[in-house]
Amino acid sequence: MSDSGRGTRYFWCLRHHRVETDADMCPAKFVFGPYASASDAENALQRVQERNEAWEAEDARWAGEER
């Protein structure tokens, strides 16, 4: 099976704090992704933080707590 139809995939490396591609990617346990662009990978931790905050607010709302 060929990967030729697939574009470059980008990952955010938690160990090196940098964008990596399939060509230089650390083991999967150290990366977030894949992302379609280097910019998306670079913003991965910000997106994680935003999602966590939204989920925590929803959990608090569900439990009847104010946030």
mmJSON file of the N, C-alpha and C atoms, coordinates in Angstrom:
{"data_MODEL":{"atom_site":{
"group_PDB":["ATOM","ATOM","ATOM","ATOM","ATOM","ATOM","ATOM","ATOM","ATOM","ATOM","ATOM","ATOM","ATOM","ATOM","ATOM","ATOM","ATOM","ATOM","ATOM","ATOM","ATOM","ATOM","ATOM","ATOM","ATOM","ATOM","ATOM","ATOM","ATOM","ATOM","ATOM","ATOM","ATOM","ATOM","ATOM","ATOM","ATOM","ATOM","ATOM","ATOM","ATOM","ATOM","ATOM","ATOM","ATOM","ATOM","ATOM","ATOM","ATOM","ATOM","ATOM","ATOM","ATOM","ATOM","ATOM","ATOM","ATOM","ATOM","ATOM","ATOM","ATOM","ATOM","ATOM","ATOM","ATOM","ATOM","ATOM","ATOM","ATOM","ATOM","ATOM","ATOM","ATOM","ATOM","ATOM","ATOM","ATOM","ATOM","ATOM","ATOM","ATOM","ATOM","ATOM","ATOM","ATOM","ATOM","ATOM","ATOM","ATOM","ATOM","ATOM","ATOM","ATOM","ATOM","ATOM","ATOM","ATOM","ATOM","ATOM","ATOM","ATOM","ATOM","ATOM","ATOM","ATOM","ATOM","ATOM","ATOM","ATOM","ATOM","ATOM","ATOM","ATOM","ATOM","ATOM","ATOM","ATOM","ATOM","ATOM","ATOM","ATOM","ATOM","ATOM","ATOM","ATOM","ATOM","ATOM","ATOM","ATOM","ATOM","ATOM","ATOM","ATOM","ATOM","ATOM","ATOM","ATOM","ATOM","ATOM","ATOM","ATOM","ATOM","ATOM","ATOM","ATOM","ATOM","ATOM","ATOM","ATOM","ATOM","ATOM","ATOM","ATOM","ATOM","ATOM","ATOM","ATOM","ATOM","ATOM","ATOM","ATOM","ATOM","ATOM","ATOM","ATOM","ATOM","ATOM","ATOM","ATOM","ATOM","ATOM","ATOM","ATOM","ATOM","ATOM","ATOM","ATOM","ATOM","ATOM","ATOM","ATOM","ATOM","ATOM","ATOM","ATOM","ATOM","ATOM","ATOM","ATOM","ATOM","ATOM","ATOM","ATOM","ATOM","ATOM","ATOM","ATOM","ATOM","ATOM","ATOM","ATOM"],
"id":[1,2,3,4,5,6,7,8,9,10,11,12,13,14,15,16,17,18,19,20,21,22,23,24,25,26,27,28,29,30,31,32,33,34,35,36,37,38,39,40,41,42,43,44,45,46,47,48,49,50,51,52,53,54,55,56,57,58,59,60,61,62,63,64,65,66,67,68,69,70,71,72,73,74,75,76,77,78,79,80,81,82,83,84,85,86,87,88,89,90,91,92,93,94,95,96,97,98,99,100,101,102,103,104,105,106,107,108,109,110,111,112,113,114,115,116,117,118,119,120,121,122,123,124,125,126,127,128,129,130,131,132,133,134,135,136,137,138,139,140,141,142,143,144,145,146,147,148,149,150,151,152,153,154,155,156,157,158,159,160,161,162,163,164,165,166,167,168,169,170,171,172,173,174,175,176,177,178,179,180,181,182,183,184,185,186,187,188,189,190,191,192,193,194,195,196,197,198,199,200,201],
"type_symbol":["N","C","C","N","C","C","N","C","C","N","C","C","N","C","C","N","C","C","N","C","C","N","C","C","N","C","C","N","C","C","N","C","C","N","C","C","N","C","C","N","C","C","N","C","C","N","C","C","N","C","C","N","C","C","N","C","C","N","C","C","N","C","C","N","C","C","N","C","C","N","C","C","N","C","C","N","C","C","N","C","C","N","C","C","N","C","C","N","C","C","N","C","C","N","C","C","N","C","C","N","C","C","N","C","C","N","C","C","N","C","C","N","C","C","N","C","C","N","C","C","N","C","C","N","C","C","N","C","C","N","C","C","N","C","C","N","C","C","N","C","C","N","C","C","N","C","C","N","C","C","N","C","C","N","C","C","N","C","C","N","C","C","N","C","C","N","C","C","N","C","C","N","C","C","N","C","C","N","C","C","N","C","C","N","C","C","N","C","C","N","C","C","N","C","C","N","C","C","N","C","C"],
"label_atom_id":["N","CA","C","N","CA","C","N","CA","C","N","CA","C","N","CA","C","N","CA","C","N","CA","C","N","CA","C","N","CA","C","N","CA","C","N","CA","C","N","CA","C","N","CA","C","N","CA","C","N","CA","C","N","CA","C","N","CA","C","N","CA","C","N","CA","C","N","CA","C","N","CA","C","N","CA","C","N","CA","C","N","CA","C","N","CA","C","N","CA","C","N","CA","C","N","CA","C","N","CA","C","N","CA","C","N","CA","C","N","CA","C","N","CA","C","N","CA","C","N","CA","C","N","CA","C","N","CA","C","N","CA","C","N","CA","C","N","CA","C","N","CA","C","N","CA","C","N","CA","C","N","CA","C","N","CA","C","N","CA","C","N","CA","C","N","CA","C","N","CA","C","N","CA","C","N","CA","C","N","CA","C","N","CA","C","N","CA","C","N","CA","C","N","CA","C","N","CA","C","N","CA","C","N","CA","C","N","CA","C","N","CA","C","N","CA","C","N","CA","C","N","CA","C","N","CA","C","N","CA","C","N","CA","C"],
"label_alt_id":[null,null,null,null,null,null,null,null,null,null,null,null,null,null,null,null,null,null,null,null,null,null,null,null,null,null,null,null,null,null,null,null,null,null,null,null,null,null,null,null,null,null,null,null,null,null,null,null,null,null,null,null,null,null,null,null,null,null,null,null,null,null,null,null,null,null,null,null,null,null,null,null,null,null,null,null,null,null,null,null,null,null,null,null,null,null,null,null,null,null,null,null,null,null,null,null,null,null,null,null,null,null,null,null,null,null,null,null,null,null,null,null,null,null,null,null,null,null,null,null,null,null,null,null,null,null,null,null,null,null,null,null,null,null,null,null,null,null,null,null,null,null,null,null,null,null,null,null,null,null,null,null,null,null,null,null,null,null,null,null,null,null,null,null,null,null,null,null,null,null,null,null,null,null,null,null,null,null,null,null,null,null,null,null,null,null,null,null,null,null,null,null,null,null,null,null,null,null,null,null,null],
"label_comp_id":["MET","MET","MET","SER","SER","SER","ASP","ASP","ASP","SER","SER","SER","GLY","GLY","GLY","ARG","ARG","ARG","GLY","GLY","GLY","THR","THR","THR","ARG","ARG","ARG","TYR","TYR","TYR","PHE","PHE","PHE","TRP","TRP","TRP","CYS","CYS","CYS","LEU","LEU","LEU","ARG","ARG","ARG","HIS","HIS","HIS","HIS","HIS","HIS","ARG","ARG","ARG","VAL","VAL","VAL","GLU","GLU","GLU","THR","THR","THR","ASP","ASP","ASP","ALA","ALA","ALA","ASP","ASP","ASP","MET","MET","MET","CYS","CYS","CYS","PRO","PRO","PRO","ALA","ALA","ALA","LYS","LYS","LYS","PHE","PHE","PHE","VAL","VAL","VAL","PHE","PHE","PHE","GLY","GLY","GLY","PRO","PRO","PRO","TYR","TYR","TYR","ALA","ALA","ALA","SER","SER","SER","ALA","ALA","ALA","SER","SER","SER","ASP","ASP","ASP","ALA","ALA","ALA","GLU","GLU","GLU","ASN","ASN","ASN","ALA","ALA","ALA","LEU","LEU","LEU","GLN","GLN","GLN","ARG","ARG","ARG","VAL","VAL","VAL","GLN","GLN","GLN","GLU","GLU","GLU","ARG","ARG","ARG","ASN","ASN","ASN","GLU","GLU","GLU","ALA","ALA","ALA","TRP","TRP","TRP","GLU","GLU","GLU","ALA","ALA","ALA","GLU","GLU","GLU","ASP","ASP","ASP","ALA","ALA","ALA","ARG","ARG","ARG","TRP","TRP","TRP","ALA","ALA","ALA","GLY","GLY","GLY","GLU","GLU","GLU","GLU","GLU","GLU","ARG","ARG","ARG"],
"label_asym_id":["A","A","A","A","A","A","A","A","A","A","A","A","A","A","A","A","A","A","A","A","A","A","A","A","A","A","A","A","A","A","A","A","A","A","A","A","A","A","A","A","A","A","A","A","A","A","A","A","A","A","A","A","A","A","A","A","A","A","A","A","A","A","A","A","A","A","A","A","A","A","A","A","A","A","A","A","A","A","A","A","A","A","A","A","A","A","A","A","A","A","A","A","A","A","A","A","A","A","A","A","A","A","A","A","A","A","A","A","A","A","A","A","A","A","A","A","A","A","A","A","A","A","A","A","A","A","A","A","A","A","A","A","A","A","A","A","A","A","A","A","A","A","A","A","A","A","A","A","A","A","A","A","A","A","A","A","A","A","A","A","A","A","A","A","A","A","A","A","A","A","A","A","A","A","A","A","A","A","A","A","A","A","A","A","A","A","A","A","A","A","A","A","A","A","A","A","A","A","A","A","A"],
"label_entity_id":["1","1","1","1","1","1","1","1","1","1","1","1","1","1","1","1","1","1","1","1","1","1","1","1","1","1","1","1","1","1","1","1","1","1","1","1","1","1","1","1","1","1","1","1","1","1","1","1","1","1","1","1","1","1","1","1","1","1","1","1","1","1","1","1","1","1","1","1","1","1","1","1","1","1","1","1","1","1","1","1","1","1","1","1","1","1","1","1","1","1","1","1","1","1","1","1","1","1","1","1","1","1","1","1","1","1","1","1","1","1","1","1","1","1","1","1","1","1","1","1","1","1","1","1","1","1","1","1","1","1","1","1","1","1","1","1","1","1","1","1","1","1","1","1","1","1","1","1","1","1","1","1","1","1","1","1","1","1","1","1","1","1","1","1","1","1","1","1","1","1","1","1","1","1","1","1","1","1","1","1","1","1","1","1","1","1","1","1","1","1","1","1","1","1","1","1","1","1","1","1","1"],
"label_seq_id":[1,1,1,2,2,2,3,3,3,4,4,4,5,5,5,6,6,6,7,7,7,8,8,8,9,9,9,10,10,10,11,11,11,12,12,12,13,13,13,14,14,14,15,15,15,16,16,16,17,17,17,18,18,18,19,19,19,20,20,20,21,21,21,22,22,22,23,23,23,24,24,24,25,25,25,26,26,26,27,27,27,28,28,28,29,29,29,30,30,30,31,31,31,32,32,32,33,33,33,34,34,34,35,35,35,36,36,36,37,37,37,38,38,38,39,39,39,40,40,40,41,41,41,42,42,42,43,43,43,44,44,44,45,45,45,46,46,46,47,47,47,48,48,48,49,49,49,50,50,50,51,51,51,52,52,52,53,53,53,54,54,54,55,55,55,56,56,56,57,57,57,58,58,58,59,59,59,60,60,60,61,61,61,62,62,62,63,63,63,64,64,64,65,65,65,66,66,66,67,67,67],
"pdbx_PDB_ins_code":[null,null,null,null,null,null,null,null,null,null,null,null,null,null,null,null,null,null,null,null,null,null,null,null,null,null,null,null,null,null,null,null,null,null,null,null,null,null,null,null,null,null,null,null,null,null,null,null,null,null,null,null,null,null,null,null,null,null,null,null,null,null,null,null,null,null,null,null,null,null,null,null,null,null,null,null,null,null,null,null,null,null,null,null,null,null,null,null,null,null,null,null,null,null,null,null,null,null,null,null,null,null,null,null,null,null,null,null,null,null,null,null,null,null,null,null,null,null,null,null,null,null,null,null,null,null,null,null,null,null,null,null,null,null,null,null,null,null,null,null,null,null,null,null,null,null,null,null,null,null,null,null,null,null,null,null,null,null,null,null,null,null,null,null,null,null,null,null,null,null,null,null,null,null,null,null,null,null,null,null,null,null,null,null,null,null,null,null,null,null,null,null,null,null,null,null,null,null,null,null,null],
"Cartn_x":[0.848,0.0,0.896,0.542,1.386,0.863,1.778,1.425,1.468,1.681,1.927,0.765,-0.462,-1.6,-1.772,-1.056,-1.171,-0.192,-0.672,0.214,1.091,1.934,2.802,1.957,2.284,1.603,2.554,1.987,2.775,2.349,3.3,3.064,3.718,3.165,3.826,4.508,5.826,6.613,6.651,6.165,6.151,7.537,8.383,9.733,10.667,10.567,11.47,10.831,9.519,8.789,8.994,8.702,8.861,7.913,7.734,6.95,7.832,7.261,7.968,7.077,7.686,6.947,7.18,6.537,6.754,8.233,8.98,10.393,11.264,10.843,11.703,10.923,9.833,8.919,9.443,9.29,9.59,8.522,8.724,7.704,6.343,5.288,3.92,3.584,4.167,3.838,4.319,5.149,5.676,5.061,4.1,3.603,2.078,1.603,0.198,0.101,-0.969,-1.176,-1.692,-1.825,-1.25,-2.128,-1.48,-2.138,-1.835,-2.704,-2.558,-1.496,-1.168,-0.17,0.761,1.93,2.886,2.307,1.551,0.93,-0.063,-0.874,-1.816,-1.072,0.001,0.789,1.412,1.89,2.525,1.543,0.269,-0.765,-1.472,-0.955,-1.612,-1.849,-0.873,-1.039,-2.067,-2.142,-3.156,-4.55,-4.71,-6.008,-6.385,-5.409,-5.662,-6.147,-5.471,-5.856,-7.269,-7.582,-8.921,-9.989,-9.727,-10.701,-10.878,-9.778,-9.875,-10.689,-10.463,-11.227,-12.709,-13.034,-14.429,-15.071,-14.352,-14.896,-15.089,-14.129,-14.257,-15.445,-15.655,-16.807,-18.105,-18.133,-19.337,-19.577,-18.533,-18.673,-19.235,-18.725,-19.207,-20.674,-21.023,-22.41,-23.313,-22.867,-23.647,-23.863,-22.841,-22.919,-23.638,-24.016,-24.726,-23.822,-22.531,-21.576,-21.421,-21.1,-20.859,-19.373,-19.005,-17.609,-17.525],
"Cartn_y":[-1.17,0.0,1.236,2.228,3.404,4.6,5.458,6.694,7.879,7.66,8.752,9.739,9.32,10.215,11.078,10.774,11.482,12.644,13.819,14.968,14.848,15.828,15.849,15.964,15.167,15.233,15.858,16.678,17.395,16.981,16.974,16.552,17.558,17.683,18.489,17.523,17.656,16.776,17.354,16.596,17.013,16.929,16.127,15.95,17.073,17.454,18.461,19.841,19.933,21.2,21.817,20.992,21.449,20.68,21.215,20.548,19.504,18.319,17.237,16.694,16.005,15.354,13.85,13.119,11.668,11.334,12.179,11.914,11.998,12.817,12.993,12.873,12.153,12.074,11.178,11.669,10.856,9.761,8.798,7.768,8.398,7.722,8.24,8.676,8.053,8.42,9.826,10.438,11.775,12.863,12.528,13.529,13.645,14.843,15.083,15.199,14.671,14.814,13.525,13.468,14.369,15.603,16.633,17.874,18.117,18.88,19.152,20.195,21.03,22.077,22.197,22.767,23.01,23.983,24.953,25.937,25.272,24.363,23.642,22.832,22.181,21.404,22.309,23.471,24.404,24.927,24.964,25.459,24.342,23.146,21.983,22.156,22.617,22.733,23.798,24.868,25.892,25.308,24.529,23.899,22.921,22.176,21.245,22.025,23.114,23.926,24.485,25.003,25.547,24.472,23.308,22.211,21.747,21.634,21.222,22.217,23.509,24.529,24.44,24.227,24.109,22.875,21.762,20.542,20.699,21.341,21.554,22.457,23.487,24.37,23.61,22.754,21.959,20.963,20.337,19.424,20.155,21.361,22.152,22.538,22.929,23.285,22.076,20.94,19.704,19.345,19.586,19.256,20.353,21.444,22.53,23.521,23.468,24.401,25.596,26.736,27.914,28.054,28.48,28.745,30.055],
"Cartn_z":[0.0,0.0,0.0,-0.79,-0.963,-0.183,0.292,0.969,0.017,-1.27,-2.2,-2.31,-2.045,-2.124,-0.888,0.14,1.411,1.422,1.836,1.955,3.185,3.353,4.525,5.784,6.763,8.057,9.061,9.938,10.933,12.333,13.244,14.618,15.555,16.769,17.795,18.74,18.88,19.74,21.146,22.107,23.502,24.135,23.566,24.119,23.656,22.389,21.826,21.659,21.884,21.759,20.378,19.361,17.983,17.08,15.875,14.841,14.18,13.982,13.298,12.189,11.245,10.158,10.247,9.341,9.306,9.173,8.487,8.221,9.468,10.45,11.628,12.937,12.902,14.039,15.151,16.383,17.562,17.7,18.59,18.8,19.138,18.757,18.891,20.317,21.317,22.693,23.053,22.202,22.472,21.599,20.727,19.786,19.797,19.448,19.144,17.636,17.08,15.646,15.07,13.798,12.806,12.548,12.046,11.646,10.174,9.525,8.098,7.802,8.784,8.551,9.75,9.494,10.569,11.585,11.104,11.986,12.935,12.424,13.284,14.339,13.951,14.906,15.959,15.522,16.443,17.498,17.158,18.072,18.826,18.767,19.374,20.869,21.605,23.057,23.423,22.64,22.873,22.663,21.616,21.344,22.456,22.956,24.06,25.283,25.607,26.755,26.597,25.419,25.172,25.31,24.767,24.86,26.305,27.038,28.443,29.253,29.04,29.758,29.424,28.15,27.742,28.371,28.388,28.978,30.488,31.156,32.601,32.915,32.111,32.301,32.077,31.067,30.799,31.931,32.436,33.573,34.789,35.037,36.176,35.971,34.753,34.458,34.669,34.208,34.315,35.799,36.623,38.049,38.854,38.176,38.859,39.552,39.242,39.827,38.893,39.451,38.612,38.381,37.193,36.855,36.19],
"occupancy":[1.0,1.0,1.0,1.0,1.0,1.0,1.0,1.0,1.0,1.0,1.0,1.0,1.0,1.0,1.0,1.0,1.0,1.0,1.0,1.0,1.0,1.0,1.0,1.0,1.0,1.0,1.0,1.0,1.0,1.0,1.0,1.0,1.0,1.0,1.0,1.0,1.0,1.0,1.0,1.0,1.0,1.0,1.0,1.0,1.0,1.0,1.0,1.0,1.0,1.0,1.0,1.0,1.0,1.0,1.0,1.0,1.0,1.0,1.0,1.0,1.0,1.0,1.0,1.0,1.0,1.0,1.0,1.0,1.0,1.0,1.0,1.0,1.0,1.0,1.0,1.0,1.0,1.0,1.0,1.0,1.0,1.0,1.0,1.0,1.0,1.0,1.0,1.0,1.0,1.0,1.0,1.0,1.0,1.0,1.0,1.0,1.0,1.0,1.0,1.0,1.0,1.0,1.0,1.0,1.0,1.0,1.0,1.0,1.0,1.0,1.0,1.0,1.0,1.0,1.0,1.0,1.0,1.0,1.0,1.0,1.0,1.0,1.0,1.0,1.0,1.0,1.0,1.0,1.0,1.0,1.0,1.0,1.0,1.0,1.0,1.0,1.0,1.0,1.0,1.0,1.0,1.0,1.0,1.0,1.0,1.0,1.0,1.0,1.0,1.0,1.0,1.0,1.0,1.0,1.0,1.0,1.0,1.0,1.0,1.0,1.0,1.0,1.0,1.0,1.0,1.0,1.0,1.0,1.0,1.0,1.0,1.0,1.0,1.0,1.0,1.0,1.0,1.0,1.0,1.0,1.0,1.0,1.0,1.0,1.0,1.0,1.0,1.0,1.0,1.0,1.0,1.0,1.0,1.0,1.0,1.0,1.0,1.0,1.0,1.0,1.0],
"B_iso_or_equiv":[0.0,0.0,0.0,0.0,0.0,0.0,0.0,0.0,0.0,0.0,0.0,0.0,0.0,0.0,0.0,0.0,0.0,0.0,0.0,0.0,0.0,0.0,0.0,0.0,0.0,0.0,0.0,0.0,0.0,0.0,0.0,0.0,0.0,0.0,0.0,0.0,0.0,0.0,0.0,0.0,0.0,0.0,0.0,0.0,0.0,0.0,0.0,0.0,0.0,0.0,0.0,0.0,0.0,0.0,0.0,0.0,0.0,0.0,0.0,0.0,0.0,0.0,0.0,0.0,0.0,0.0,0.0,0.0,0.0,0.0,0.0,0.0,0.0,0.0,0.0,0.0,0.0,0.0,0.0,0.0,0.0,0.0,0.0,0.0,0.0,0.0,0.0,0.0,0.0,0.0,0.0,0.0,0.0,0.0,0.0,0.0,0.0,0.0,0.0,0.0,0.0,0.0,0.0,0.0,0.0,0.0,0.0,0.0,0.0,0.0,0.0,0.0,0.0,0.0,0.0,0.0,0.0,0.0,0.0,0.0,0.0,0.0,0.0,0.0,0.0,0.0,0.0,0.0,0.0,0.0,0.0,0.0,0.0,0.0,0.0,0.0,0.0,0.0,0.0,0.0,0.0,0.0,0.0,0.0,0.0,0.0,0.0,0.0,0.0,0.0,0.0,0.0,0.0,0.0,0.0,0.0,0.0,0.0,0.0,0.0,0.0,0.0,0.0,0.0,0.0,0.0,0.0,0.0,0.0,0.0,0.0,0.0,0.0,0.0,0.0,0.0,0.0,0.0,0.0,0.0,0.0,0.0,0.0,0.0,0.0,0.0,0.0,0.0,0.0,0.0,0.0,0.0,0.0,0.0,0.0,0.0,0.0,0.0,0.0,0.0,0.0],
"pdbx_formal_charge":[null,null,null,null,null,null,null,null,null,null,null,null,null,null,null,null,null,null,null,null,null,null,null,null,null,null,null,null,null,null,null,null,null,null,null,null,null,null,null,null,null,null,null,null,null,null,null,null,null,null,null,null,null,null,null,null,null,null,null,null,null,null,null,null,null,null,null,null,null,null,null,null,null,null,null,null,null,null,null,null,null,null,null,null,null,null,null,null,null,null,null,null,null,null,null,null,null,null,null,null,null,null,null,null,null,null,null,null,null,null,null,null,null,null,null,null,null,null,null,null,null,null,null,null,null,null,null,null,null,null,null,null,null,null,null,null,null,null,null,null,null,null,null,null,null,null,null,null,null,null,null,null,null,null,null,null,null,null,null,null,null,null,null,null,null,null,null,null,null,null,null,null,null,null,null,null,null,null,null,null,null,null,null,null,null,null,null,null,null,null,null,null,null,null,null,null,null,null,null,null,null],
"auth_seq_id":[1,1,1,2,2,2,3,3,3,4,4,4,5,5,5,6,6,6,7,7,7,8,8,8,9,9,9,10,10,10,11,11,11,12,12,12,13,13,13,14,14,14,15,15,15,16,16,16,17,17,17,18,18,18,19,19,19,20,20,20,21,21,21,22,22,22,23,23,23,24,24,24,25,25,25,26,26,26,27,27,27,28,28,28,29,29,29,30,30,30,31,31,31,32,32,32,33,33,33,34,34,34,35,35,35,36,36,36,37,37,37,38,38,38,39,39,39,40,40,40,41,41,41,42,42,42,43,43,43,44,44,44,45,45,45,46,46,46,47,47,47,48,48,48,49,49,49,50,50,50,51,51,51,52,52,52,53,53,53,54,54,54,55,55,55,56,56,56,57,57,57,58,58,58,59,59,59,60,60,60,61,61,61,62,62,62,63,63,63,64,64,64,65,65,65,66,66,66,67,67,67],
"auth_comp_id":["MET","MET","MET","SER","SER","SER","ASP","ASP","ASP","SER","SER","SER","GLY","GLY","GLY","ARG","ARG","ARG","GLY","GLY","GLY","THR","THR","THR","ARG","ARG","ARG","TYR","TYR","TYR","PHE","PHE","PHE","TRP","TRP","TRP","CYS","CYS","CYS","LEU","LEU","LEU","ARG","ARG","ARG","HIS","HIS","HIS","HIS","HIS","HIS","ARG","ARG","ARG","VAL","VAL","VAL","GLU","GLU","GLU","THR","THR","THR","ASP","ASP","ASP","ALA","ALA","ALA","ASP","ASP","ASP","MET","MET","MET","CYS","CYS","CYS","PRO","PRO","PRO","ALA","ALA","ALA","LYS","LYS","LYS","PHE","PHE","PHE","VAL","VAL","VAL","PHE","PHE","PHE","GLY","GLY","GLY","PRO","PRO","PRO","TYR","TYR","TYR","ALA","ALA","ALA","SER","SER","SER","ALA","ALA","ALA","SER","SER","SER","ASP","ASP","ASP","ALA","ALA","ALA","GLU","GLU","GLU","ASN","ASN","ASN","ALA","ALA","ALA","LEU","LEU","LEU","GLN","GLN","GLN","ARG","ARG","ARG","VAL","VAL","VAL","GLN","GLN","GLN","GLU","GLU","GLU","ARG","ARG","ARG","ASN","ASN","ASN","GLU","GLU","GLU","ALA","ALA","ALA","TRP","TRP","TRP","GLU","GLU","GLU","ALA","ALA","ALA","GLU","GLU","GLU","ASP","ASP","ASP","ALA","ALA","ALA","ARG","ARG","ARG","TRP","TRP","TRP","ALA","ALA","ALA","GLY","GLY","GLY","GLU","GLU","GLU","GLU","GLU","GLU","ARG","ARG","ARG"],
"auth_asym_id":["A","A","A","A","A","A","A","A","A","A","A","A","A","A","A","A","A","A","A","A","A","A","A","A","A","A","A","A","A","A","A","A","A","A","A","A","A","A","A","A","A","A","A","A","A","A","A","A","A","A","A","A","A","A","A","A","A","A","A","A","A","A","A","A","A","A","A","A","A","A","A","A","A","A","A","A","A","A","A","A","A","A","A","A","A","A","A","A","A","A","A","A","A","A","A","A","A","A","A","A","A","A","A","A","A","A","A","A","A","A","A","A","A","A","A","A","A","A","A","A","A","A","A","A","A","A","A","A","A","A","A","A","A","A","A","A","A","A","A","A","A","A","A","A","A","A","A","A","A","A","A","A","A","A","A","A","A","A","A","A","A","A","A","A","A","A","A","A","A","A","A","A","A","A","A","A","A","A","A","A","A","A","A","A","A","A","A","A","A","A","A","A","A","A","A","A","A","A","A","A","A"],
"auth_atom_id":["N","CA","C","N","CA","C","N","CA","C","N","CA","C","N","CA","C","N","CA","C","N","CA","C","N","CA","C","N","CA","C","N","CA","C","N","CA","C","N","CA","C","N","CA","C","N","CA","C","N","CA","C","N","CA","C","N","CA","C","N","CA","C","N","CA","C","N","CA","C","N","CA","C","N","CA","C","N","CA","C","N","CA","C","N","CA","C","N","CA","C","N","CA","C","N","CA","C","N","CA","C","N","CA","C","N","CA","C","N","CA","C","N","CA","C","N","CA","C","N","CA","C","N","CA","C","N","CA","C","N","CA","C","N","CA","C","N","CA","C","N","CA","C","N","CA","C","N","CA","C","N","CA","C","N","CA","C","N","CA","C","N","CA","C","N","CA","C","N","CA","C","N","CA","C","N","CA","C","N","CA","C","N","CA","C","N","CA","C","N","CA","C","N","CA","C","N","CA","C","N","CA","C","N","CA","C","N","CA","C","N","CA","C","N","CA","C","N","CA","C","N","CA","C","N","CA","C","N","CA","C","N","CA","C"],
"pdbx_PDB_model_num":[1,1,1,1,1,1,1,1,1,1,1,1,1,1,1,1,1,1,1,1,1,1,1,1,1,1,1,1,1,1,1,1,1,1,1,1,1,1,1,1,1,1,1,1,1,1,1,1,1,1,1,1,1,1,1,1,1,1,1,1,1,1,1,1,1,1,1,1,1,1,1,1,1,1,1,1,1,1,1,1,1,1,1,1,1,1,1,1,1,1,1,1,1,1,1,1,1,1,1,1,1,1,1,1,1,1,1,1,1,1,1,1,1,1,1,1,1,1,1,1,1,1,1,1,1,1,1,1,1,1,1,1,1,1,1,1,1,1,1,1,1,1,1,1,1,1,1,1,1,1,1,1,1,1,1,1,1,1,1,1,1,1,1,1,1,1,1,1,1,1,1,1,1,1,1,1,1,1,1,1,1,1,1,1,1,1,1,1,1,1,1,1,1,1,1,1,1,1,1,1,1]
}}}
